[in-house]
């Protein structure tokens, strides 16, 4: 079951992802090699503006983890880690949450968007995706 949550005028889809993913340690911000257990993916899907609903062309994605298991002050940011990104893409691919074309565009966002409880990424929406449409590939895959 997919849960939509609302923060201000922005809507998010929460997708469960109970996985342990590898971290290769090759990121620019010094993350050590190892594994990180992630719990969910949150995708910002749409916002309400003066003209009504707008589906994001470049949605944001947050991948949540337990900061007690991965303290970014000690282990570093996972930001730009190639092993984590590839493993995340594989996990998303297996669940059918994004198309292959969208997965090709999945990338880390800027360093300042990273947090102590999630890894922040972005991707380009390839197909038309109005908020709440039953043709939404994420909704169909859940």
HULIN-V271095 format. One record per helix or strand of 2 or more residues. SS is the DSSP state (A for helix, B for strand). FROM is the first residue (numbers start at 1). TO is the last residue. If there is no record, write none. Layout:
ss->{SS	SS}
from->{FROM	FROM}
to->{TO	TO}
This chain:
ss->{B	B	B	B	B	A	A	A	B	A	B	A}
from->{3	10	34	52	60	72	82	100	107	111	118	137}
to->{7	23	49	55	65	75	95	105	108	113	122	141}
